[in-house]
Amino acid sequence: MKEIVNQIVSPLSHLVNKKMQSGTVPKLFKVGIIKPLHKGGDKKIMSDYCPITLIVTRQMNFIRKRT
């Protein structure tokens, strides 16, 4: 895997940069897992929960390193 990383980083970063410049977001960046977070109170009452979204952070780290 380490051998091919250097070969795919440049083309992959080019594609991501083109997508960002065009104003479109890749579908993978829009994927998240929604989990309920208990805010307090009775755990049986749905209004005592707040939805949070877990997003893929590797893509965001990749973007930050390139900018």
Secondary structure, 3 states (H helix, E strand, C coil): CHHHHHHHHHHHHHHHHHHHHHCCCCHHHHCEEEEEEECCCCCCCHHHEEEEEEECHHHHHHHHHHC
